[in-house]
Amino acid sequence: MPKYLSVNPFEEVSVKTENEQRPNTPRYIRKEGTCRVLFRHVPEEWMLFVTDIFTTLVEIRWRVMFLIFALSYILSWLFFGILFFIIALVHGDVRDHNNDPCVFEVRSFTASFLFSLETQTTIGYGFRGMSENCMIAIIIVTIQDVISCFIDTFVIGIVVAKMASARKRAQTVGFSNRAVINLRDGFLCLSWRIGDFRRHHMVEGSACAQILRTTVHTTGKVDVTYEDLSLQQKDIILITPTTVYHRIESGSPLYKMSLEDLRKADFELLVSFTYTDDSTGMLHQTRTSYTTDEILWGHLFQEMIRVTNKHYKVDYNLFNNTAKVLVPLNSAEEYEKRKIEKEEQKQLRLLARASPRHSPRGSPRPSSRSPQQSHPENRLNPPIVLVELMGDNQQEPNVPTTEGGNQHTETLTVPKDSTIAE
């Protein structure tokens, strides 16, 4: 097992890898949330844009939209001005000024263009106006009025939709510049911060996170894979800035990844927050990404909420600030193994203290008092044996008894053998 180390909160954390320098792979999603994807050779691309013209105009830039709308008005004025000039030529109003005209004071192209502009914008200066001499001119004026109503409605709708675009609201909901890895409830956790910069908050929101890996084969084939990260608090009511965290446990793509492995890895953390605005009721989504260099190991977000008697004060100057904390450099798998080993050793020590001590043979524990230290009256002395040789005709002597209870004397009489020489 590798050596168990920890991050010192007062020193810089730097890991040197033996591998070669990683390729400079472009980000899949930029920090502001836009995708770095370019589509080429889309079949019938222009037809798709024209079919969904409303979405196309909402997504284009403001300067392009203003140019299109200005051209729509100018070209419509010019088109109907040409029609009115043709009518004046055919009716003879340009050549004969004494003729009853189809349109009063329209005897040149400039006058016809001005009449078209005044008709569509409903200015009505009082010099030029319709007459009852030409029915075709009355029909053209009617058509121009209807088309002008469509143009006005379309322009106003596009402008309002573009101003109320979800992208603008998404810019008021931001993510922290960095993601951090620290200990939370005894587990290594990957976390980042989400905050709403507006006073009017959203109704509800849901956070999501994925790890994107891009693999480029020698044949030129590119594989893009996604791995979902389980979040501990997915549904959020974003009233105050909230830290969303992913617990690095068994089943997580980061479970076997240490600090050194993180610096060698080549992946991108994609995070998003989908929510409903309480002012408009519209659904919005804010997203960003973190590369491995933007994930700080051994850091913790600083507290930015202060509670007073009247308010909860949020200091957004601390939104991206982090502080170093003590975190193991090993992977979450090795950290949990070491934690389990410590728990087992602790349980063994507790069991050893609770169980009684036994001798190897299972004999009872001897008394602390030695036999010599016992009371002399209760002590039993060893018996005394006297041996005498007796003849065949000799009577057995009487054995005297001692009055002392502690001394016991016995006499053993052995018959004398005649074969034994004296």
C-alpha positions in Angstrom: 0.0 0.0 0.0 1.4 3.5 -0.8 2.4 5.8 1.9 -0.5 7.6 3.5 0.0 11.4 3.2 -2.0 14.5 3.8 -2.2 18.0 2.4 -0.6 20.6 4.6 -2.9 23.6 4.7 0.2 25.9 5.0 2.1 24.6 2.0 1.5 24.6 -1.7 0.4 21.2 -3.2 2.4 20.3 -6.3 2.6 16.8 -7.9 5.2 15.9 -10.5 4.1 13.3 -13.0 6.4 11.0 -15.0 4.1 11.0 -18.0 4.6 13.3 -20.9 2.8 16.6 -21.2 -0.9 16.1 -21.8 -2.2 17.3 -25.2 -3.9 20.6 -25.2 -7.4 19.4 -25.8 -9.9 22.3 -26.3 -12.7 22.6 -23.8 -16.0 21.0 -24.7 -18.0 23.7 -22.9 -16.6 27.1 -22.2 -16.7 28.7 -18.8 -19.7 30.9 -19.8 -21.6 27.9 -20.9 -21.4 28.0 -24.7 -20.4 24.8 -26.5 -17.3 24.7 -28.6 -18.9 22.6 -31.3 -18.8 23.5 -35.0 -21.2 21.8 -37.4 -20.2 21.3 -41.0 -22.0 19.9 -44.1 -25.4 19.7 -42.5 -27.9 18.4 -45.0 -30.3 21.2 -46.1 -28.9 23.6 -43.6 -30.4 26.7 -45.1 -33.8 25.0 -45.4 -33.7 24.2 -41.7 -33.0 27.8 -40.8 -35.8 29.1 -43.0 -38.3 26.6 -41.7 -37.7 27.6 -38.1 -37.2 31.3 -38.9 -38.4 32.5 -35.5 -35.8 30.5 -33.6 -33.2 31.5 -36.2 -33.9 35.2 -35.6 -33.9 34.8 -31.8 -30.5 33.1 -31.8 -28.7 35.5 -34.2 -26.8 38.5 -32.9 -28.4 41.8 -32.3 -26.6 43.7 -35.0 -27.6 41.1 -37.6 -31.2 41.2 -36.4 -31.3 45.0 -36.6 -29.9 44.8 -40.1 -32.6 42.3 -41.2 -35.4 44.3 -39.7 -34.2 47.6 -41.2 -33.9 46.0 -44.6 -37.4 44.5 -44.2 -38.9 47.9 -43.8 -36.8 49.7 -46.4 -37.3 47.0 -49.0 -41.0 47.0 -48.5 -41.2 50.8 -48.8 -39.1 50.6 -52.0 -41.1 47.7 -53.5 -44.5 49.4 -53.0 -43.0 52.7 -54.1 -42.0 51.1 -57.4 -45.5 49.8 -57.9 -47.0 53.2 -57.3 -44.6 54.8 -59.8 -45.5 52.1 -62.4 -49.2 52.9 -61.8 -48.5 56.6 -62.3 -46.6 55.9 -65.5 -49.3 53.7 -66.9 -52.0 56.2 -65.9 -50.1 59.1 -67.4 -49.7 61.1 -64.2 -46.0 61.6 -64.8 -46.3 63.1 -68.2 -49.6 65.0 -67.9 -49.8 67.0 -64.7 -53.4 68.2 -65.6 -54.7 64.6 -65.6 -56.7 63.3 -62.7 -54.1 61.2 -60.9 -54.5 57.9 -59.2 -52.5 59.2 -56.2 -52.5 62.9 -55.6 -49.0 64.6 -55.7 -47.3 61.4 -57.0 -45.8 62.3 -60.3 -42.2 61.0 -59.8 -40.3 58.1 -58.3 -39.4 60.1 -55.2 -42.9 61.1 -54.6 -44.1 57.5 -55.0 -41.4 56.3 -52.5 -42.5 58.9 -50.0 -46.1 58.0 -50.4 -45.3 54.3 -49.7 -43.4 55.3 -46.6 -46.2 57.5 -45.3 -48.8 54.9 -46.0 -46.9 52.1 -44.2 -45.9 54.2 -41.2 -49.3 56.0 -41.1 -47.6 59.4 -41.0 -50.1 61.2 -43.3 -48.6 64.7 -44.0 -51.7 65.7 -46.0 -50.1 66.4 -49.4 -50.3 62.9 -50.9 -53.4 60.7 -50.8 -55.5 58.2 -52.7 -58.1 59.0 -55.3 -61.0 57.0 -56.7 -59.7 57.0 -60.2 -57.6 53.8 -60.1 -58.9 50.6 -58.4 -55.5 48.9 -58.8 -53.9 51.6 -56.6 -56.5 51.1 -53.9 -55.8 47.3 -53.9 -52.0 47.9 -53.6 -52.5 50.2 -50.7 -54.7 47.6 -48.9 -52.1 44.9 -49.4 -49.3 47.2 -48.2 -51.2 48.0 -45.0 -51.8 44.3 -44.2 -48.1 43.4 -44.9 -47.0 46.3 -42.7 -49.1 44.9 -39.8 -47.4 41.5 -40.2 -43.9 43.0 -40.2 -44.6 45.1 -37.1 -46.0 42.1 -35.2 -43.0 39.9 -36.3 -40.4 42.5 -35.3 -41.9 43.2 -31.9 -42.3 39.5 -31.1 -38.7 38.8 -32.1 -37.3 41.7 -30.1 -39.3 40.7 -27.0 -38.3 37.1 -27.3 -34.7 38.0 -27.7 -34.7 40.3 -24.7 -36.4 37.6 -22.6 -34.0 34.9 -23.8 -33.0 32.3 -21.3 -29.3 33.1 -22.0 -29.6 36.5 -20.5 -31.2 35.1 -17.3 -28.6 32.4 -17.2 -25.9 35.0 -16.9 -27.3 36.0 -13.6 -26.8 32.5 -12.2 -23.2 31.7 -11.8 -20.8 28.9 -10.8 -17.6 29.1 -8.8 -14.4 29.4 -10.9 -13.0 26.3 -9.3 -14.2 23.0 -8.0 -12.7 21.6 -4.8 -12.1 18.2 -3.1 -12.2 17.9 0.7 -13.5 15.8 3.5 -17.2 15.9 4.3 -18.8 13.6 6.9 -15.8 11.3 6.8 -15.9 11.0 3.0 -13.9 12.6 0.2 -16.3 14.8 -1.8 -16.0 16.9 -5.0 -18.0 20.1 -4.7 -18.7 23.4 -6.4 -20.8 26.4 -5.6 -23.9 27.9 -7.3 -25.2 31.4 -6.7 -28.1 33.6 -8.0 -27.0 37.2 -8.4 -30.6 38.6 -8.6 -33.0 39.7 -5.9 -35.9 37.7 -7.5 -35.0 34.1 -7.2 -36.2 31.0 -9.0 -39.0 28.6 -8.0 -37.0 25.4 -8.1 -33.9 24.0 -9.7 -32.1 20.7 -10.4 -28.4 20.2 -10.6 -26.6 17.7 -12.8 -22.9 16.7 -13.3 -21.1 14.5 -15.8 -17.6 13.6 -16.6 -16.7 13.9 -20.3 -13.7 12.0 -21.7 -12.5 12.4 -25.2 -10.4 9.6 -26.7 -8.6 10.1 -30.0 -7.5 6.9 -31.7 -4.6 6.5 -34.0 -7.0 6.0 -36.9 -8.5 9.4 -36.3 -11.7 8.1 -34.6 -12.9 10.2 -31.7 -14.9 8.7 -28.9 -16.8 11.0 -26.5 -18.1 9.2 -23.4 -20.2 10.6 -20.5 -20.2 9.3 -16.9 -22.9 10.5 -14.6 -22.1 11.7 -11.1 -24.6 11.1 -8.3 -25.2 14.3 -6.3 -26.2 14.3 -2.6 -28.5 17.3 -3.0 -29.8 17.4 -6.6 -33.0 19.5 -6.1 -32.2 23.0 -4.8 -34.1 26.1 -3.9 -31.4 28.6 -4.8 -32.2 31.5 -2.3 -28.6 31.7 -1.0 -25.4 30.4 -2.6 -25.3 26.6 -2.3 -22.5 24.2 -2.5 -23.3 21.1 -4.5 -21.2 18.1 -3.7 -20.6 14.6 -5.1 -19.5 11.9 -2.6 -16.5 10.0 -3.9 -17.5 6.4 -2.9 -17.7 3.0 -4.5 -19.1 3.3 -8.0 -17.9 6.9 -8.6 -15.6 7.5 -11.6 -13.2 9.2 -9.1 -13.1 6.5 -6.5 -9.7 5.1 -7.4 -8.2 8.5 -8.3 -5.6 10.1 -6.1 -4.1 13.6 -6.4 -1.4 12.3 -8.7 -3.9 10.4 -10.8 -6.0 13.6 -11.0 -3.1 15.6 -12.4 -2.4 12.9 -15.0 -6.1 12.5 -16.0 -7.6 14.1 -19.0 -11.3 14.7 -18.6 -13.8 17.6 -18.2 -16.3 18.0 -15.5 -19.6 19.3 -17.0 -22.1 20.8 -14.5 -25.5 22.4 -15.2 -28.4 23.8 -13.2 -31.9 23.8 -14.7 -34.4 26.0 -13.0 -37.7 27.9 -13.3 -37.8 31.7 -12.9 -40.5 32.9 -10.5 -40.9 36.2 -12.4 -41.6 34.9 -15.9 -42.2 31.2 -15.2 -39.7 30.3 -18.0 -37.4 27.4 -17.8 -33.7 28.2 -17.9 -30.4 26.3 -17.8 -27.0 27.5 -16.7 -23.9 25.3 -17.4 -20.1 25.4 -17.2 -17.2 23.0 -17.1 -14.1 22.3 -15.0 -10.8 20.8 -16.3 -8.5 18.8 -14.0 -6.4 21.9 -13.5 -9.4 23.7 -12.1 -10.2 21.1 -9.5 -8.4 22.1 -6.3 -7.4 19.2 -4.0 -7.5 20.0 -0.3 -9.5 23.2 -0.5 -12.8 24.3 1.1 -15.1 27.2 0.1 -15.2 30.0 2.6 -18.4 30.9 4.3 -20.1 33.9 2.8 -23.4 34.1 4.7 -23.7 36.1 8.0 -26.8 36.0 10.1 -28.0 39.3 11.8 -31.1 40.1 13.8 -32.9 41.2 10.6 -31.3 39.7 7.6 -29.1 37.0 6.1 -26.2 38.9 4.6 -24.4 37.3 1.6 -21.0 38.6 0.7 -20.4 37.7 -3.0 -16.7 38.9 -2.7 -16.1 35.5 -1.1 -18.0 33.5 -3.7 -14.8 32.1 -5.3 -12.6 32.2 -2.3 -11.2 28.9 -0.9 -9.1 27.9 2.1 -6.7 25.0 2.4 -7.7 22.1 4.7 -6.2 18.8 5.8 -7.1 16.2 3.2 -5.3 12.8 2.4 -3.5 12.7 -0.9 -4.6 9.1 -1.5 -7.6 8.0 -3.4 -11.0 7.6 -1.7 -10.6 3.8 -2.0 -7.3 3.8 -0.1 -8.6 6.2 2.4 -11.6 4.0 3.2 -9.4 0.9 3.5 -7.2 2.7 6.0 -10.3 4.0 7.9 -11.7 0.4 8.1 -8.3 -0.9 9.4 -8.3 1.7 12.1 -11.8 0.7 13.2 -10.9 -2.9 13.3 -7.8 -2.2 15.4 -9.9 -0.1 17.7 -12.4 -2.9 18.2 -9.7 -5.4 18.9 -8.2 -3.2 21.6 -11.6 -2.7 23.2 -12.2 -6.5 23.2 -8.8 -7.2 24.7 -9.5 -4.8 27.5 -13.0 -6.2 28.2 -12.0 -10.0 28.3 -10.4 -11.7 31.5 -6.8 -13.0 31.5 -6.3 -16.8 31.4 -3.2 -18.9 32.0 -2.0 -21.2 29.3 -3.3 -24.3 31.2 -6.5 -22.8 32.3 -5.6 -23.1 36.0 -7.1 -20.7 38.4 -5.1 -17.7 39.3 -2.9 -18.4 42.4 -3.5 -16.5 45.6 -1.3 -13.5 46.3 -0.5 -14.9 49.8 2.2 -17.5 50.0 1.9 -20.6 52.2 4.6 -19.2 54.5 2.6 -16.1 55.2 -0.5 -18.1 56.4 -1.4 -18.5 60.1 0.9 -20.9 62.0 -2.0 -22.7 63.7 -3.6 -23.6 60.4 -0.3 -24.9 59.0 0.0 -28.7 58.6 3.5 -30.0 59.4 5.0 -33.0 57.7 4.7 -36.4 59.6 7.7 -38.0 61.4 8.4 -41.7 60.7 10.6 -43.8 63.1 11.9 -47.1 61.8 13.1 -49.9 64.3 14.4 -53.3 63.7 12.8 -56.1 65.8 13.5 -59.7 66.5 11.1 -62.5 66.1 10.4 -62.8 69.9 10.4 -59.2 70.6 7.1 -57.5 71.3 5.9 -54.6 69.4 6.6 -51.4 71.4 3.8 -49.0 72.3 3.7 -46.0 70.1 3.5 -42.8 72.2 1.2 -40.2 71.0 2.0 -36.5 71.2 -0.5 -34.1 72.5 0.4 -31.5 69.9 -2.1 -31.4 67.2 0.3 -30.1 64.7 2.9 -32.9 65.0 2.2 -36.5 63.9 4.6 -39.3 64.6 4.4 -42.9 63.4 6.7 -45.9 64.1 7.3 -48.5 61.5 8.4 -51.9 62.9 10.4 -54.1 60.5 11.0 -57.8 61.4 14.7 -58.6 61.8 16.0 -61.0 59.2 18.2 -63.7 60.5 20.3 -63.8 57.4 21.5 -60.3 58.0 24.8 -60.3 59.8 25.0 -58.2 62.8 
